[in-house]
Amino acid sequence: MKNILILTANTGGGHNSAANALKSYTDKYKCNLNVSVVEYYKYIDPQLSKLSSTTYEICAKNLPHLYKASYNIKNLTPNKESKFSRPILNMKLKGLIKEYKPDIIVCLHPTITPEIVNLKKHNNYSYAVFVLMTDFDFHEGWLYPDVNLYIVSNNFMKLRLLEKKVPEDKVYCYGIPTSYKFLEKKEQKEVREELGLIDMTTVLLMGGSFGAGKIEKIFKKILNSSLDIQIVAIAGKDMSLKKELLKLSSKYNKPVQIIGFTDKVYLYMD
């Protein structure tokens, strides 16, 4: 039985959702694999995990122009091998390898890959490094020397990797993992009853795990429309957004359901 170690990062909910989806499939279909999911920064230091998560959320929501500029700058510079000269990190990662004894490490965040590749190279570990690119567009940050295999979400990304001289036999277009629950379709009327919704045309509005994007502005425009619809707005972990949406909805007579973070998105999308 092979040991598969999936390393994710708590920057938004997408990386963790993809990681847990992979594990859920192997658990459900009894694959002959021992799969473990580890939040990389939390393993290194719980405070580092909180810092990286908070910083990402603040930048993505409140400083989008700065975040975009940083993203674009990093996309102009190909990754180079970094000097592995951080003894504390080195020690922590050696502990990770000793604990999980992986045959394959799957990296779901671009900042994880360099450390895992360097650790392997400088300590003669034998594990393979897979990179699962949880994006819909190409970014240089995902590319790194000595990665054994890339999994991408679409053919455009595959072509971009081939342009970057990544061998074709190292690139697989499998999409971004989602929970198998999205495949388990239910009758729409039954789902609406379960979720406490009216059986009528429904608009679903959401912006990821922390309610990013112009949710409030879009919500207000829909409320002001003449459409005979009900609105479901998912605010994620942003309690202030949820409070503001509730306040707005009280001024209109459209049927509205406003919720915070939920693990039932697959039902709402039905």
Disulfide bonds with the S-S distance in Angstrom:
none
